[in-house]
Amino acid sequence: MASLFFAQVEYCDNLIFRRRAALDELGERLLDNNRDIGKPNKLTVIFGRRINRRYQGKLQTEIEDLHRGNPVMRSYYKNGFAKHYVRDHDVLRFETATNDVKGDYGINKAVENLAPLREKLQGITERYQNVQQDILETFLDRGELRTLGEPTLRANGKRIPGLKIDHPRQLALMHSLVRFSHVAAADTFTTKEVHIEAAEALGVPPEKYSLASVRYELSKLRAKGLVEKLPHSRRYRLLPNGYRICLVFLKLFEKIYAPLTAGLLHPYRGDRLLLAERLSQLDRLYQAVVTAVDNLATAVGLKVAA
């Protein structure tokens, strides 16, 4: 009776794109940013096998066929590899292969082991994609916050200051804009209409926060493309991204930076006597951040003041 065994096994997962341009952009980001995927810690995650001093085999990542239209990124592990490349114009293929399923994955070569082998290879392919997903996240610093803080230079040479995360008058204006847009999100406004709310948010009488100051702060938002002025009019419109950025600035300052600074510099002495379960959930979360900052300062060799 004849027996059948695996000699070489390949498993792939195809992601089909509607537009080749989107696929090309994704492929370039993967090639540019994922060259460290061949590090032992990454390969341990991908292949689910511990890599120690006794490991024998190739352990690296290579970008092949750079001279062709569709380069291949290949990460080696023992007798196999995981790779990704573009195929048939609109397909991004992730592929796992080996010619020694027993040595690489601890699965016997007999064909009756196809089900567990398929599950093993599928897991590797999925983890390979997950590891690469780390560098494709939208929320990575690409300089946008720094750009918002830098001055804007107009075509006529006029220099308009950037946005600051802790500027009181700017935050006061943002408060009034968010409040107004909440009532009439698609409507327009004048500086006079947001003047009183801005002064109230700043905590001063309207006469202490002039209309000229409101216009000045508004000009900074306009320079960054967050507010637009209607042609041949004194009216303005808060754009969708302007609404979102105002919320981000307000939340960062009022819910993150300011409370943490207060807790670090002037903590309430009585709170130290309270049991952890007596603190509010928000206080416990803030305290966790403070503790983490203290631990980080200690780890990097900074002395924390008593």
C-alpha angles and dihedrals in degrees: 000000000000122000126208124216137182115256100172127359131195130184124184141183119204124208110197118208127202093212126041091209091063090048092050091050092050092047092052092051091051093049094046099046107028104064091113092061088102093068114120094246092054093046090049089058094045099046097030092228126117115245113210139152092288092059114122123192143056114319113182146086123243134187108217135188094025089158090062131073095254114043119199125224110205127184114195128215122175107302096349145042147209118230144169132205143149117268134183095004099283106036126097105200126199112194137183121194140170139168094205112050092169096051096040103038107013094244121131117247097236114117092235085074091065094111097056090040091052090049091050094050092045090053091051092050092049093048089047088058092044093054090051091047088068091075095043097061115131093220100071123121107260095163100271095124091048090049091052089055095050123088118263117230114209124214089252090057096257113145117216119191119243130242119279124204093223104034106131099208092044092050090047091055090047089053091055094045093051091047092049095045089051088063097040109011096177097036130098133242143194128226089253091057094055096036099090094045091049092051090048091052090049090051097236135108114268091250089060092057106050128207087244089060090050091051090048093053090044090054090060091055091047091051090057093049095249097115128032130203116225113239116260091004144094091228128104136198127214106225122221094255089046090057091050095047092048089054092048093051093046095047094045094052101036100035103030118018101033098045093045092049091050091049092050099044103031111016120176105258093211092061090069089065095053121097113246092246090056092061120090117256091250092052090050090052092049090048090052090056092048091050091049091051090050091050091049092050090051093047094052093045101257116142112232113220116239 
